[in-house]
Amino acid sequence: MDALAGLLDGPRARGAFLQRSVLSPPWSLRIEDRAPLTLMAVLEGSAWVLPGDGPAAVMRTGDVAVVRGPDPYVVADTPGTPPRAIIHPGQRCTTLTGTPLTDLTDLGVRTWGTRLDGSTVLLTGTYQVPGEVGRRPLTALPRLLVLPQDAWDSPLVPLLAEEVVKELPGQEAVLDRLLDLLLIAVLRAWFTRPEADAPAWFRAHGDPVVGRALRLLHQAPARPWTVAALAAETGVSRAALARRFTALVGEPPMTYLTGWRITLAADLLRGSDAPLDAVARRVGYGSAFALSAAFKRERGISPQRYRDGGTLPGDARDDALPA
């Protein structure tokens, strides 16, 4: 499992907020829901996204945007239209003065807006990504990215648009999985673009030697790896692997492996009630004591304190994740 796959195989969307919005100009929504991640797709018409701390971007039919929270931003028909509504946590919608909004109403299954014949139709998916594995690729993203329709070829947006208005048994699970797939597809397409400045770990996956080494470490983190063992699996000398891995990834293989193991352990600590010994074995440590020592050295907090809700030094310690 690599970092992108971790978005699907680790912390998945569960009961994510997914909605179709049908809007007629002039319209402008200030988003203050503090969600860590939002995906938007324009099904018809166009929309502007205006982050509070960066340049605005226009989205046209077929384009997909990813907005990294939790800071507020505005979505509008034009950059000059002042906000007419505020979206709060829990998707509560009010006027700018805080009174419940009546201009935007329920228009059907997961459909909301001004009128059914509105010229702009948006698909919005908003959900939490609490885990370390899932958070890792997201920290490499800009505050706002827009992937144009002609930059990729995927049936996921039309499929999600078709499914979002259905009410069938198991529909929430279907929508959650489609939203996750859309996210992974958008990130993969985005990281291949020259303006994306993809992180080193993503670029290194394209190298025939280092990419194989990364896949081996991700797929079997509990294996008692050494640089020599990893080199044997990739068909190069120990010195060649160490040199090539460090040059492409930015750190030696065993340093990377330690960071990956601790990242996986962090998800297991928060996402399960497995005993510390079991967590240690799953990520490649022989005992709870060994895991505790490594975890505290890497993250500055004991595994038990982290499991109990303790925060990492420096708030989220995004910089501690393998880069």
C-alpha positions in Angstrom: 0.0 0.0 0.0 1.5 3.3 -1.1 0.5 6.7 0.2 -2.2 7.3 -2.4 -3.6 3.8 -2.0 -3.7 4.6 1.7 -6.5 7.0 1.0 -8.6 4.0 0.0 -7.2 1.2 2.1 -6.8 3.2 5.3 -9.1 6.1 6.4 -12.0 5.9 4.0 -14.9 8.3 3.6 -17.8 7.1 5.8 -21.1 8.9 5.5 -19.4 11.7 3.6 -21.5 14.8 2.7 -22.3 14.6 -1.0 -24.6 17.0 -2.7 -25.7 18.3 -6.1 -26.3 22.1 -6.2 -28.4 23.8 -8.9 -27.9 27.6 -8.9 -29.0 30.6 -10.9 -26.9 33.8 -11.0 -26.2 35.9 -9.1 -25.1 33.4 -6.4 -22.2 33.3 -4.0 -21.5 30.9 -1.0 -19.0 31.5 1.7 -17.8 28.1 2.9 -17.0 28.0 6.6 -17.6 24.3 7.4 -13.9 23.7 8.4 -13.8 20.5 6.4 -10.2 19.3 5.8 -11.0 18.3 2.2 -13.6 19.2 -0.4 -14.0 18.0 -3.9 -16.1 19.9 -6.4 -17.0 19.1 -10.0 -18.9 21.4 -12.4 -21.5 19.4 -14.2 -23.0 22.4 -16.1 -22.1 26.0 -16.4 -19.1 27.5 -14.5 -18.1 28.6 -11.0 -15.3 30.6 -9.4 -13.4 29.4 -6.3 -11.9 32.2 -4.2 -9.6 31.0 -1.3 -8.9 33.6 1.3 -5.2 33.4 0.9 -4.5 32.8 -2.8 -5.6 33.5 -6.3 -9.1 32.8 -7.5 -9.7 30.0 -10.1 -12.5 29.5 -12.5 -14.0 26.0 -13.1 -15.8 25.1 -16.3 -18.0 22.2 -17.2 -16.1 18.9 -16.5 -13.4 20.5 -14.3 -12.7 19.2 -10.8 -11.3 21.1 -7.9 -9.8 20.0 -4.6 -9.9 22.5 -1.7 -7.8 21.8 1.3 -9.3 23.2 4.6 -10.0 24.2 7.1 -9.8 27.9 6.1 -12.9 29.6 4.7 -13.3 30.1 1.0 -16.0 31.4 -1.5 -17.7 29.7 -4.4 -19.5 32.1 -6.7 -20.8 32.7 -10.2 -18.3 35.6 -10.6 -15.5 36.9 -8.4 -17.4 40.1 -7.9 -20.6 38.6 -6.5 -20.7 39.2 -2.7 -21.5 36.1 -0.6 -25.2 35.6 0.0 -25.0 32.6 2.3 -22.7 31.0 4.7 -22.2 27.2 4.9 -21.3 26.3 8.5 -20.0 23.0 10.1 -22.6 20.3 9.7 -23.7 21.9 6.4 -25.9 24.4 8.2 -26.8 27.2 5.9 -27.5 30.8 7.0 -27.6 34.3 5.8 -24.6 36.6 6.5 -26.4 37.7 9.7 -26.9 34.2 10.9 -30.6 33.6 10.2 -31.6 30.3 8.6 -31.6 30.6 4.8 -34.8 30.2 2.9 -33.7 31.2 -0.6 -31.9 27.9 -1.2 -34.2 25.0 -0.8 -34.4 21.2 -1.1 -34.9 20.3 -4.8 -34.8 16.5 -4.6 -32.5 13.6 -3.5 -29.2 15.2 -2.4 -30.1 18.2 -4.5 -30.2 21.7 -3.3 -30.3 25.2 -4.7 -32.4 28.0 -6.1 -34.3 26.4 -8.9 -34.2 23.1 -10.9 -33.5 24.9 -14.2 -30.5 26.8 -12.8 -27.6 27.4 -15.2 -24.9 26.0 -12.9 -24.9 22.5 -11.5 -22.2 21.6 -9.0 -21.3 18.3 -7.4 -19.7 18.7 -4.0 -18.2 16.0 -1.7 -16.9 17.0 1.7 -15.5 14.7 4.3 -12.9 14.2 7.0 -9.6 12.5 6.3 -8.3 11.9 9.9 -5.6 9.3 9.4 -1.9 9.7 9.0 -1.7 7.6 5.8 -4.5 9.6 4.2 -3.2 12.9 5.4 0.2 12.4 3.9 -0.5 13.0 0.2 -2.9 15.8 1.0 -0.2 17.8 2.7 1.6 17.9 -0.6 -1.4 19.7 -2.3 -1.8 23.4 -2.8 -4.7 25.2 -0.9 -6.7 24.9 -4.2 -6.1 22.9 -7.3 -8.3 22.8 -10.4 -7.9 19.9 -12.8 -9.3 20.8 -16.2 -11.5 18.3 -18.0 -9.0 17.9 -20.8 -6.2 17.0 -18.4 -7.5 13.5 -17.7 -10.0 10.9 -19.0 -12.2 9.4 -16.3 -15.8 8.3 -16.1 -16.0 8.9 -12.4 -17.6 12.4 -12.4 -20.5 11.3 -14.6 -21.0 8.1 -12.6 -21.0 10.0 -9.3 -23.4 12.6 -10.8 -25.7 9.7 -11.8 -25.5 7.9 -8.4 -25.9 11.0 -6.1 -29.6 11.4 -6.9 -30.4 7.8 -6.2 -31.9 6.3 -3.0 -31.2 2.6 -3.0 -30.1 0.1 -0.4 -26.4 0.7 0.4 -26.3 4.0 -1.5 -24.2 5.8 1.1 -21.5 3.1 0.8 -21.6 3.4 -3.0 -21.2 7.2 -2.8 -18.4 7.0 -0.3 -16.4 4.6 -2.4 -17.0 6.6 -5.6 -15.9 9.8 -3.8 -12.7 8.1 -2.6 -12.0 6.8 -6.2 -12.5 10.3 -7.6 -10.1 11.7 -5.0 -7.4 9.2 -5.8 -7.9 9.7 -9.6 -7.7 13.5 -9.3 -4.6 13.3 -7.1 -2.8 10.9 -9.5 -3.7 13.0 -12.5 -2.6 16.2 -10.7 0.7 14.9 -9.5 1.7 14.1 -13.1 1.3 17.7 -14.2 4.4 19.9 -14.4 2.9 22.7 -12.3 2.0 20.3 -9.5 5.6 20.1 -8.1 4.8 16.5 -7.1 6.5 15.3 -3.8 9.7 13.3 -4.1 8.0 10.0 -2.9 5.5 10.3 -5.8 8.1 11.0 -8.5 10.3 8.2 -7.1 7.6 5.6 -7.8 8.4 6.0 -11.5 12.0 4.8 -11.1 12.4 1.1 -11.9 14.6 0.5 -8.9 13.4 2.9 -6.2 9.8 2.5 -7.2 10.1 -1.2 -6.6 11.8 -0.6 -3.3 9.0 1.7 -2.2 6.4 -0.8 -3.2 8.1 -3.5 -1.2 8.4 -1.3 1.9 4.7 -0.3 1.6 3.4 -3.8 1.0 5.4 -5.5 3.7 6.4 -3.0 6.4 6.6 -5.6 9.1 9.3 -7.6 7.2 12.7 -7.3 8.9 14.1 -5.2 6.1 17.8 -4.2 5.7 19.3 -2.2 2.9 21.0 -5.4 1.7 17.7 -7.4 1.7 16.0 -4.5 -0.2 18.8 -4.3 -2.7 18.7 -8.0 -3.3 14.9 -7.7 -4.1 15.5 -4.8 -6.5 18.5 -6.3 -8.3 21.1 -3.8 -7.5 24.0 -3.5 -5.0 23.5 -2.2 -1.5 25.5 0.9 -2.2 23.7 1.6 -5.4 20.3 1.3 -3.8 21.2 3.5 -0.9 22.6 6.2 -3.1 19.7 6.1 -5.6 17.0 5.9 -3.0 18.4 8.8 -1.0 18.8 11.0 -4.1 15.2 10.4 -5.4 13.3 10.2 -2.1 15.3 12.6 0.0 16.3 10.2 2.8 17.9 6.7 3.2 15.7 3.6 2.8 15.7 2.7 6.5 14.9 6.2 7.6 12.0 6.2 5.2 10.8 2.8 6.4 10.9 4.0 10.1 8.7 7.0 9.1 6.3 4.8 7.2 6.0 2.3 10.1 5.3 5.0 12.6 2.7 6.5 10.2 0.9 3.2 9.9 1.1 2.7 13.7 -0.5 6.1 14.3 -3.5 5.1 12.2 -3.8 1.7 14.0 -3.6 3.4 17.4 -6.4 5.8 16.6 -8.4 3.5 14.4 -8.5 0.3 16.4 -8.3 -1.0 20.0 -5.6 -3.5 19.2 -3.1 -4.0 22.0 0.2 -2.1 21.6 2.1 -5.4 21.2 -0.2 -6.3 18.3 0.2 -2.9 16.7 4.0 -3.2 17.1 4.1 -6.6 15.3 1.9 -5.4 12.4 4.3 -2.5 11.6 7.6 -4.3 12.1 8.6 -3.9 15.8 9.3 -6.9 18.0 7.6 -5.5 21.1 5.5 -2.7 22.5 8.6 -1.3 24.1 10.5 -1.0 20.8 7.5 0.7 19.1 7.1 3.1 22.0 10.7 4.1 21.8 10.6 4.6 18.0 7.2 6.4 18.2 8.3 8.8 20.9 11.6 9.5 19.0 9.8 10.2 15.8 6.7 12.0 17.1 7.6 13.3 20.5 4.8 11.6 22.3 4.2 8.1 23.5 1.8 5.7 21.6 -0.6 5.5 24.5 -0.8 9.2 24.9 -1.4 9.6 21.2 -4.1 6.9 21.3 -5.8 8.7 24.2 -6.1 11.8 22.1 -2.8 13.6 22.8 -1.6 16.0 20.1 1.7 15.9 18.4 4.3 18.6 19.1 3.9 21.4 16.6 0.1 20.7 16.4 -0.2 18.2 13.6 3.5 17.6 12.8 2.9 17.3 9.0 6.6 17.7 8.6 7.2 14.5 10.5 5.6 12.4 7.7 7.9 10.7 5.2 8.4 13.2 2.4 
